[in-house]
Amino acid sequence: MTDAAATAAPIDVLEQLMAARYSCRGFKPDPVPREVIERILGAAQKTASWCNSQPWQVVITSGEATAKFREVIYPAAAGGAPMSGDFEFPREYRGVYLDRRRESGFQLYNAVGIARGDKAAAAQQALQNFSFFGAPHVAIITTDEALGVYGAVDCGGYVTSFMLAAQALGVATVPQAALAFHAAVVRKHFGLSDDRRVVCGISFGYADPDHKANSYRTNRAALGEVATFVE
């Protein structure tokens, strides 16, 4: 650790981690050491939750387990299997939310050389979610059915903590709602009980800095667009 890092204010460190983190879509095959994964999990376990319920359960794949999961979920997605999410998908994106979604998509397509309107190429890019973008590890995040949407909200906080802890340790991540689109496949493959609801997946590993999909960064709205002060 450099002297500057050792003396940085906690808020500065947090802001640096949040600014540096991005959704990685191109990984090296090198596995993350078990002790590093456990440290990420240990940090994420400190996430706040309603009534300290800590509803998240996490399945971590490595090595052959990642390959076997890929062999199951990729064909399901590529073959057009019906989506079976445990949570209702967004009804629609509209207004500024649609604008932001489109901008993010166009940034990705431009980075990897997909022309606007090329639906076939876009579909192939979307399928990369189910090969985990080459990541050596996948984390599947589930919540307890009885806790409903609030259990999912707590898991969202856990996902953020996981990704920031990973970033602090030099590990890249990409949160993936796409994996939850096939919750029934996920539940069957990992032998999850019926009362577990699949929130999302996180593919993680070491980023490939030369991959074109990692060459851009998404924008963030100005505070004036999202915050209202009442005095």
N, C-alpha and C positions, 0 to 999 in steps of 0.2 A: 504494500500500500504506500502511495506517495505521501509526502508531508501534506500536500494540498488536500488530498482525499481524507487524510486523517483528521484534518481540522475543519473540513467542510461542515456547514450547518446541516442538520438532518433534513430540512426542507429542500436544501440544495441537492442533496443526494437523491431524494425522492423525485424531484423534478427532472434530474438528469436521467434517472432510470425510466421514467415515464416517457421522456422525449426520445430515448434511445430504443425503446421497445417498439417492435412492429410485427405484423403478421408475416412470418417467414413462409415462403412458398417454394423453397429450394434448399434441401438439407444435404449435408455430407452423410455418408453411411456410418461414420464412427459412432459407437455407442457412448452414452454418458455413463460415467462410473456410478455404481450403486450408491456410494457414499454421497455423491453430489445430488442424486435424485432424492435421497432420504433427507438431505438438508433442505432442498426445495419444499418437500412435503412438511417438514418440521416447521418451516417459516410460515407456510400457508395455513397450517393448523391453527395459527393464532388469529385467524380471521374472525371478526365479530359476527354473531348470528343472533337471531331473535330468541330470547330466553336461554341463550347459550346452548341451543339445541344441536348445533354442529351437524346439520342433516346430511352433509356430503359423505359419500363413500366413493373411493377412487380405485379403479383397476388400472394398473400400469403394465403395459406390454414391453417386452424387450426381446431382441434376437428372434428366435424361431416363432415365438408367440406373436410378434408383430407381423411376420410373414403369413402365419396361418389366419390371422384376423383379416389381413388384406385379401387373402384368397377367398374369403367368405363374403366380405362386404362389397368388394369391387364388382364382382359379377352381379350381385343383387342390384346395385345402382345402375350398372351399364346395361343390364337386361330389362330395365324398366319396371322393376318390382314396385308394387304400390307403396307409397310412403306411409309410414306407421309411427309418426311422432307421438310422444306421450303428452306433449303440450301443443296447444293450438298454434298454428303458424300465423304470422302476420296476415291480416285480411287483405291489406294493400299498403303500399308505400305511396304517399301523396305529398304534394307541396314540397317543402324544403327537404323532407326525408327522402323523397324520390330523387330530388336533385343530388343529394349527397351520395345516395346509392349508385346512381348513374355515373357520377364523377369517379367514384372509387373503382367501379367496373371498367370504365374507359382507361383509367390509369393502368390497371393490370393488363388489359388487352393491348394497349400501346406498348407496354414494356416487353411483352412476349411476342409482339408482331401479329396480333389478330386484327384484321380489318373490321371496321364497324359494319354490322350487318351480316357478318360471317357466323351464322348461328351454329353451323357444324363445328367450327373451330372453338367457339365459345363453350359448346357442350362438352367437347373433349377436355378443355381446360377445367371445367367444373368437375369432371370425373377425377381429376388429380386429387381432389379431396379424399377420395376413397383409396388412393395409393399413398395417402398421408404425405404427399409431396416429397417422398423419399426419406421421411424421418425414420430413425431407428426405434422410436418409442411413441406410444400413444397412451394418453390418460383418458379414461372414460369416467365422467362425473355423473353420479346419480344422487337423487334425493328420495326421501320417504314419501310415499303417495299421500298419506294422511295430512301432510303439511301443506299440500297444495302449492299455490303460486309463491307463497312466502318461503317455502323451502327452496324453491328454484331461485328466488331473489338472493337468499343466503349463499347458494352455490355460485351465483354470479360474482359475489364478493370474493369467494374462495378462488374462482378462476383468475380474477385480477391479482390476488395475492400470489398465486402460483406463478403467473407469468412475470411479475416483477421480481420475485425471488430468483426465478430462472435467469432473468436478464442480469441480475446482480452477480450471478455465477458464470456468466458468459454462455448461457444456454438459450437458444432461440426457440420460439413457440409460435403456434398459430391456433387460436381457438376455432372450433369447427361445429357450428350448428348442423352442418350437413350430415355428420355422423348420427345425429339424433333423428334425422329424417327416416332412418331405418332402425328404430328402437327395438322392434321385435327381433330383428336379426342380431342386434347387439346383445339383447337379453338372453336369447337362446345360446349364442356362441359362448358367452361367459358364464352361463348358468346362474343368472341373476334371479332373485326371487320376484314374485309377481308384484310385491309392494314397492319395488324400486322403480323410479321413473328416470329415464335417461335425459339429462339436461343438455349435455354437449360432450364433445371430445376435445382434447388438446394434443396435437402432434408436436413433438419436441425433439431437439437434438442440436447439433452444431450447424450453423448456417453456412451455406455455400455462397460466398460473397460474389462469385462470378455468375451466378444464376440470374438471368434477366428478370425473373419475377421478383427479385429482391432489390431491384434498382430504383424503386420509387417509394415515396412515403405519402400517406394520405394526409389531408388537411384537417384542421379542427376549427369549429365555429368560434367566433369571438364571444367574449363573455356577455356582451350586450344582446346576443342572440338567444342566450339560454338562461340568463340570471335576471331576476327582478328584485330590487331592493325596496323594502317597505319600511318606512321610519315614522 
